[in-house]
Amino acid sequence: MIIKKLITALILLVFFSSQMGAQALEKKVEKKIDSLIQTEFGNKNEPGGVFMITQHGKSLYRKAFGKANLELNVNMSPDQVFQIGSMTKQFTAVAILMLEQQGKLSVDDPVSKYLKDYPGGDQISIHHLLTHTSGIKDFTKMKSLSGIAQKEMKPSEMVDFFKNEPVDFTPGEKFEYNNSGYVILGYIIELISGDTYENFIKKNIFDKTGMSNSYYASDRKLIPKRAYGYHKKESGFVNKTIISFSVPFSSGSLMSTVDDMLKWQQALNQNILLNSKETQKAFQKYKLNSGEEFTYGYGWHLKDTNGIPDREHGGSIFGFKSMGIYIPGKDMYVIGFSNCDCHSPTEITRNMAKIASDHSK
């Protein structure tokens, strides 16, 4: 009985010490991170942002800064919904891998298998599209883009918009970040699934992972807790430029919250959407034709934080910027959203990850 009580006392002592350690660590890091964020997001009367650090799925830091809506003078809250821009590419890449897992496609398939008349499509594979090594012209660099930016475009029309442009290089020759490739991937998802990209992502990812505050973007839909997007001009702030979300489409049209993005990260870790073999494909580095390795998987940059490998991606779309970093070795997720493209969360999120990683056990 005495031994049993001693063991219980020891377990409680270890538990409380670790809890106190976590709290002390949290406070120690908190001020450092507050001041870091306030260098860029310090004005509470301007558009702001939301930042979060989690480890082992538990929140270590979760705070909102500035305003979610300037016209209505609404303060930002941590559960606000933001447009996430190119972080959308993670979802597109995983959707492709889900279809591969179901035996409906292979990442080695040529584009011509699905888009019969695509110029040079027999030389460009789905793998090239996923890794930004296709050489296809990036539609965001085309001068004629302003002519369609506010039009409702079908995926086939978006592909037609850039498909006849001269290629920038031979497929697999180099890595060059490219939005057009991810638009083609979205179109392939629609062709194979027989559903819209929006519905496919909602049913197969958002609903399965409990991401109930994530959406395909819309300026017309009523979206609870929407953060409004802004630009900064010499005269002050203005509402973001209106674009048709059918233009960025599967390369940049999703919306989410920091909490939903954590659910996404956990779903990937727990193989809820993909088996471990398919998941590995997203998070491994690949080689160019020359044999040179580059630091991008499928939908994620593969870099490092304090010398520890990480997976990261940012996003930028009119009125919004985003950045997310996951450090597998620490099971740590750091994410930052901004509702003005005048304030970038990229370096702040990177520095938060460095500080948190340094102080974590």
C-alpha positions as CSV (number, residue, x, y, z in Angstrom):
1,M,0.0,0.0,0.0
2,I,2.8,2.4,0.9
3,I,4.7,1.6,-2.3
4,K,1.4,2.2,-4.3
5,K,1.0,5.6,-2.6
6,L,4.7,6.5,-3.3
7,I,4.3,5.6,-7.0
8,T,1.1,7.7,-7.2
9,A,2.9,10.6,-5.5
10,L,5.8,10.3,-7.9
11,I,3.5,10.2,-10.9
12,L,1.7,13.4,-9.7
13,L,5.0,15.1,-9.0
14,V,6.2,14.4,-12.5
15,F,2.9,15.5,-14.0
16,F,2.8,18.8,-12.1
17,S,6.4,19.6,-12.8
18,S,5.9,19.0,-16.5
19,Q,2.8,21.2,-16.4
20,M,4.6,24.0,-14.6
21,G,7.5,23.7,-17.0
22,A,5.1,24.0,-20.0
23,Q,3.5,27.1,-18.4
24,A,6.8,28.7,-17.6
25,L,8.0,28.0,-21.1
26,E,4.8,29.5,-22.5
27,K,5.2,32.8,-20.6
28,K,8.9,33.0,-21.3
29,V,8.3,32.7,-25.1
30,E,5.0,34.7,-25.2
31,K,6.5,38.1,-24.7
32,K,9.2,37.5,-27.2
33,I,6.6,36.4,-29.8
34,D,4.3,39.3,-28.9
35,S,7.0,41.8,-29.6
36,L,8.1,40.0,-32.8
37,I,4.5,40.1,-34.2
38,Q,4.0,43.7,-33.2
39,T,7.0,44.9,-35.3
40,E,4.6,44.4,-38.3
41,F,1.2,44.1,-36.8
42,G,1.5,46.6,-33.9
43,N,-1.2,49.1,-34.9
44,K,-4.5,47.9,-33.4
45,N,-6.5,50.3,-35.7
46,E,-5.1,48.7,-38.9
47,P,-5.8,45.4,-40.6
48,G,-4.1,42.7,-38.6
49,G,-3.6,39.0,-38.4
50,V,-3.9,35.8,-36.4
51,F,-0.9,33.7,-35.3
52,M,-0.8,30.3,-33.7
53,I,1.8,27.8,-32.4
54,T,0.8,24.3,-31.5
55,Q,2.8,21.3,-30.4
56,H,1.5,17.7,-30.2
57,G,-1.9,19.3,-31.2
58,K,-2.0,21.5,-28.2
59,S,-2.0,25.3,-28.5
60,L,1.0,27.1,-27.1
61,Y,0.2,30.5,-28.6
62,R,-3.0,31.7,-30.3
63,K,-3.6,35.4,-30.7
64,A,-5.2,38.0,-32.9
65,F,-4.0,41.5,-33.8
66,G,-5.6,44.5,-35.4
67,K,-8.9,44.7,-37.1
68,A,-11.0,42.1,-39.0
69,N,-13.1,44.9,-40.6
70,L,-12.1,48.5,-40.7
71,E,-15.4,50.0,-41.8
72,L,-17.3,48.3,-39.0
73,N,-14.4,48.8,-36.5
74,V,-14.4,45.0,-35.7
75,N,-11.4,43.7,-33.8
76,M,-9.7,40.6,-35.1
77,S,-10.3,37.3,-33.2
78,P,-8.4,34.1,-33.5
79,D,-11.2,32.2,-35.2
80,Q,-11.5,34.6,-38.1
81,V,-11.7,33.1,-41.7
82,F,-9.0,34.2,-44.1
83,Q,-8.3,33.6,-47.8
84,I,-5.2,31.4,-47.7
85,G,-4.0,32.0,-51.3
86,S,-1.3,29.4,-52.4
87,M,-1.6,27.3,-49.3
88,T,-4.5,26.0,-51.4
89,K,-1.9,24.0,-53.4
90,Q,-1.5,21.6,-50.4
91,F,-5.2,20.6,-50.8
92,T,-4.9,20.2,-54.5
93,A,-1.8,18.0,-54.2
94,V,-3.4,15.8,-51.6
95,A,-6.6,15.5,-53.7
96,I,-4.5,14.2,-56.6
97,L,-2.8,11.7,-54.3
98,M,-6.2,10.6,-53.0
99,L,-7.2,9.8,-56.5
100,E,-4.0,7.9,-57.1
101,Q,-4.6,6.0,-53.9
102,Q,-8.0,5.0,-55.3
103,G,-6.3,3.8,-58.5
104,K,-7.9,6.5,-60.7
105,L,-4.6,8.1,-61.9
106,S,-0.9,7.9,-61.5
107,V,1.4,10.9,-60.8
108,D,3.5,9.5,-63.7
109,D,0.6,9.9,-66.2
110,P,1.2,12.4,-69.0
111,V,-1.2,15.4,-69.1
112,S,-2.3,14.3,-72.6
113,K,-4.0,11.3,-71.0
114,Y,-6.6,13.7,-69.5
115,L,-6.3,16.8,-71.7
116,K,-5.9,15.2,-75.2
117,D,-5.1,18.4,-77.1
118,Y,-2.7,20.0,-74.5
119,P,0.4,21.2,-76.5
120,G,3.3,18.9,-75.6
121,G,1.1,17.2,-73.0
122,D,2.7,13.8,-73.7
123,Q,6.0,15.2,-72.3
124,I,4.5,16.8,-69.2
125,S,3.5,14.5,-66.3
126,I,1.2,15.1,-63.3
127,H,4.5,14.9,-61.3
128,H,5.9,17.9,-63.2
129,L,2.7,19.9,-62.4
130,L,2.9,19.0,-58.7
131,T,6.6,19.9,-58.4
132,H,6.6,23.1,-60.5
133,T,8.9,21.6,-63.0
134,S,6.6,21.5,-66.1
135,G,8.0,24.6,-67.8
136,I,4.4,25.8,-68.6
137,K,3.9,29.5,-68.7
138,D,2.6,30.8,-65.3
139,F,-0.7,32.7,-66.1
140,T,0.0,35.2,-63.3
141,K,2.9,36.5,-65.4
142,M,0.8,37.1,-68.5
143,K,-0.1,40.7,-69.3
144,S,-3.5,39.7,-70.6
145,L,-4.5,38.4,-67.2
146,S,-6.2,41.7,-66.3
147,G,-8.7,41.0,-69.1
148,I,-10.1,37.9,-67.4
149,A,-9.4,38.7,-63.7
150,Q,-13.1,39.5,-63.0
151,K,-14.7,37.0,-65.4
152,E,-16.3,33.7,-64.4
153,M,-14.0,31.2,-66.0
154,K,-14.6,27.4,-66.4
155,P,-11.5,25.3,-65.6
156,S,-11.3,24.4,-69.3
157,E,-11.3,28.2,-70.2
158,M,-8.5,28.9,-67.7
159,V,-6.4,26.1,-69.3
160,D,-7.1,27.5,-72.8
161,F,-6.0,30.9,-71.5
162,F,-2.4,29.8,-71.1
163,K,-1.9,26.5,-72.9
164,N,-0.7,27.9,-76.2
165,E,1.9,30.2,-74.6
166,P,5.5,29.2,-75.3
167,V,7.0,27.0,-72.6
168,D,9.7,28.5,-70.4
169,F,11.8,25.3,-70.3
170,T,11.8,21.5,-71.0
171,P,9.7,19.6,-68.4
172,G,12.0,18.5,-65.5
173,E,14.8,20.9,-66.5
174,K,14.3,23.2,-63.5
175,F,12.1,24.2,-60.6
176,E,10.1,27.4,-61.2
177,Y,7.1,28.2,-59.0
178,N,4.0,28.0,-61.3
179,N,0.3,28.5,-60.7
180,S,-0.8,27.2,-64.1
181,G,0.3,23.7,-63.2
182,Y,-2.0,23.7,-60.2
183,V,-4.9,25.0,-62.3
184,I,-4.4,22.0,-64.6
185,L,-4.4,19.7,-61.6
186,G,-7.7,21.1,-60.4
187,Y,-9.2,20.5,-63.8
188,I,-7.9,16.9,-63.8
189,I,-9.5,16.4,-60.4
190,E,-12.8,17.5,-61.9
191,L,-12.5,15.3,-65.0
192,I,-11.6,12.2,-63.0
193,S,-14.0,12.7,-60.1
194,G,-17.0,14.0,-62.2
195,D,-17.4,16.7,-59.5
196,T,-16.4,20.3,-59.2
197,Y,-13.1,21.0,-57.5
198,E,-15.1,22.9,-54.8
199,N,-17.3,20.0,-54.0
200,F,-14.5,17.4,-54.1
201,I,-12.4,19.4,-51.6
202,K,-15.4,19.9,-49.3
203,K,-16.7,16.3,-49.3
204,N,-13.3,14.5,-49.3
205,I,-11.2,16.8,-47.2
206,F,-13.1,19.5,-45.3
207,D,-16.0,17.2,-44.2
208,K,-13.7,14.3,-43.4
209,T,-11.4,16.3,-41.2
210,G,-14.0,18.4,-39.5
211,M,-12.8,21.7,-41.2
212,S,-16.2,23.3,-40.8
213,N,-14.9,26.8,-41.2
214,S,-13.1,26.3,-44.5
215,Y,-14.5,27.1,-47.9
216,Y,-13.9,27.7,-51.6
217,A,-13.7,31.5,-51.6
218,S,-16.6,33.7,-52.4
219,D,-17.3,37.4,-52.1
220,R,-21.1,36.7,-52.3
221,K,-21.6,33.9,-49.8
222,L,-22.3,34.8,-46.2
223,I,-19.2,33.5,-44.4
224,P,-19.4,33.7,-40.6
225,K,-16.3,35.3,-39.0
226,R,-14.9,36.5,-42.4
227,A,-11.9,38.7,-42.1
228,Y,-12.1,41.4,-44.8
229,G,-9.1,42.0,-47.1
230,Y,-7.3,45.3,-47.6
231,H,-4.6,47.0,-49.7
232,K,-2.6,50.0,-48.4
233,K,-2.4,53.1,-50.6
234,E,-0.8,56.5,-50.1
235,S,-4.2,57.8,-49.1
236,G,-4.7,55.0,-46.6
237,F,-6.4,51.6,-46.7
238,V,-8.8,50.4,-49.4
239,N,-10.9,47.3,-49.8
240,K,-9.2,44.5,-51.7
241,T,-9.4,44.3,-55.5
242,I,-12.3,42.1,-56.5
243,I,-11.3,39.1,-58.6
244,S,-13.2,36.0,-59.8
245,F,-12.0,33.1,-57.7
246,S,-12.4,30.9,-60.8
247,V,-9.2,32.4,-62.1
248,P,-6.8,31.3,-59.3
249,F,-9.1,28.3,-58.9
250,S,-7.2,25.2,-57.5
251,S,-3.9,27.2,-57.2
252,G,-5.2,29.7,-54.7
253,S,-9.0,30.0,-54.0
254,L,-9.5,28.4,-50.5
255,M,-10.4,30.0,-47.2
256,S,-9.7,28.7,-43.7
257,T,-9.0,29.5,-40.1
258,V,-5.8,28.7,-38.1
259,D,-7.7,26.1,-36.1
260,D,-9.0,24.3,-39.2
261,M,-5.4,24.3,-40.6
262,L,-4.3,22.5,-37.5
263,K,-7.0,19.9,-38.2
264,W,-5.6,19.6,-41.7
265,Q,-2.1,19.1,-40.4
266,Q,-3.3,16.4,-37.9
267,A,-5.3,14.6,-40.6
268,L,-2.1,14.3,-42.7
269,N,-0.1,13.1,-39.7
270,Q,-2.8,10.5,-38.7
271,N,-3.2,9.2,-42.3
272,I,-6.9,10.0,-42.2
273,L,-6.9,11.1,-45.9
274,L,-3.8,9.2,-47.3
275,N,-2.0,6.1,-46.5
276,S,1.7,6.5,-45.4
277,K,3.0,5.6,-48.9
278,E,1.0,8.4,-50.6
279,T,1.8,10.8,-47.8
280,Q,5.5,10.2,-48.2
281,K,5.2,11.3,-51.9
282,A,4.0,14.7,-50.8
283,F,6.9,15.2,-48.4
284,Q,10.0,13.9,-50.2
285,K,12.5,15.9,-52.3
286,Y,12.7,15.2,-56.0
287,K,15.4,15.5,-58.7
288,L,15.6,17.5,-61.9
289,N,16.6,15.8,-65.2
290,S,20.2,16.7,-64.3
291,G,20.1,14.7,-61.1
292,E,20.1,17.9,-59.0
293,E,17.8,17.7,-56.0
294,F,15.3,20.6,-55.3
295,T,13.5,21.5,-52.1
296,Y,9.8,21.0,-53.1
297,G,7.6,18.0,-52.7
298,Y,3.9,18.0,-53.8
299,G,2.4,21.2,-52.5
300,W,5.0,22.0,-49.8
301,H,8.5,23.6,-49.7
302,L,10.8,21.3,-47.8
303,K,13.3,23.4,-45.9
304,D,14.5,23.6,-42.3
305,T,14.0,25.5,-39.1
306,N,17.1,25.7,-36.8
307,G,18.6,22.9,-38.9
308,I,15.5,20.6,-38.3
309,P,13.6,19.6,-41.5
310,D,10.3,21.3,-42.0
311,R,7.4,21.6,-44.5
312,E,6.2,25.0,-45.3
313,H,4.2,27.1,-47.7
314,G,2.9,30.6,-47.9
315,G,0.1,32.3,-49.9
316,S,-0.6,35.7,-51.3
317,I,-3.9,36.8,-52.9
318,F,-5.4,40.3,-53.2
319,G,-5.9,41.5,-49.6
320,F,-4.4,38.5,-47.8
321,K,-1.1,36.8,-47.0
322,S,-0.5,33.5,-45.2
323,M,2.3,31.3,-44.0
324,G,2.4,27.9,-42.4
325,I,5.4,25.8,-41.1
326,Y,5.2,22.2,-39.8
327,I,8.3,20.7,-38.0
328,P,7.8,16.9,-37.9
329,G,10.7,16.3,-35.5
330,K,9.0,18.5,-32.9
331,D,5.4,17.9,-34.0
332,M,5.1,21.6,-34.1
333,Y,2.8,23.7,-36.3
334,V,3.3,27.5,-36.7
335,I,0.9,29.5,-38.8
336,G,0.2,33.2,-39.5
337,F,-2.6,34.9,-41.5
338,S,-2.8,38.6,-42.5
339,N,-5.8,40.5,-43.9
340,C,-3.7,43.1,-45.7
341,D,-1.2,42.3,-48.4
342,C,0.8,45.2,-47.0
343,H,1.7,43.1,-43.9
344,S,3.5,39.8,-44.6
345,P,3.4,37.0,-42.0
346,T,6.2,35.0,-43.7
347,E,9.3,36.1,-41.8
348,I,7.4,36.5,-38.6
349,T,6.0,33.0,-38.8
350,R,9.5,31.7,-39.6
351,N,11.0,33.5,-36.6
352,M,8.2,32.3,-34.4
353,A,9.0,28.7,-35.5
354,K,12.7,29.3,-34.6
355,I,11.9,30.7,-31.2
356,A,9.3,28.0,-30.3
357,S,11.5,25.2,-31.6
358,D,14.4,26.5,-29.5
359,H,12.3,26.5,-26.4
360,S,10.4,23.2,-27.0
361,K,11.3,19.9,-25.4
